[in-house]
C-alpha cells in the first residue's frame, strides 16, 4: 500500500505543482489564473484521488479493500503529494516572488499589531512570538501540507461511505 500511495501521491503532487503554477501566474498577471487555481483546477485533485481510490480498492478482484484501508491509502496519497506542493510553495515564497509572501502575511501582521489596543495587558513578548510564527515560511508551508492531508481524510471518508462494493466497478483496473 505504501509503495502505491507514494506512486499515486507523486502523480497527484505533479498535478498540484501544475495547479500551483497558476497561482504564481496570478501574481504576475490577471486574476483569471487565480480563479483557475482556486475553483477550476481543484477539481483535478478530486478526480485524481477519486480515480486512484477506486483503482486501489478493486486492484485485486478476490480481495476488495475495506473502507479503513482505502481511507488510509487516500490519506497517504495526499501526504506524499504534499511534499511536491510544499516544494513549489517554498520556491515561490523564497525565489520566484518574495513580494507575494509579504502580501500574503500582511493581514496577519496587521491583526497582530491591533492586539495591544484590544487587550491592554497583553505581554509584548507574546506579540514578538506571534510575529515570528506568522512570518515563518515553514509555518505556512506546514499549513498547506496539513490542509492537503485533512482534505485527503475527508475525501477518503466521503468516498468510503458512498462507494459500493459493486462488481461493475471492478473493471477499473
Secondary structure, 3 states (H helix, E strand, C coil): CHHHHHHHHHHHHHHHHHHHHHHHHHHHCCCHHHHHHHHHCHHHHHHHHHHHHHHHHCCCCCCCCCHHHHHHHHHHHHHHHHHHHHHHHHHHHHHHCHHHHHHHHHHHHHHHHCHHHHCCCCCHHHHHHHHHHHCCHHHHHHHHHHHHHHHHHHHHHHHHHHCCCCHHHHHHC
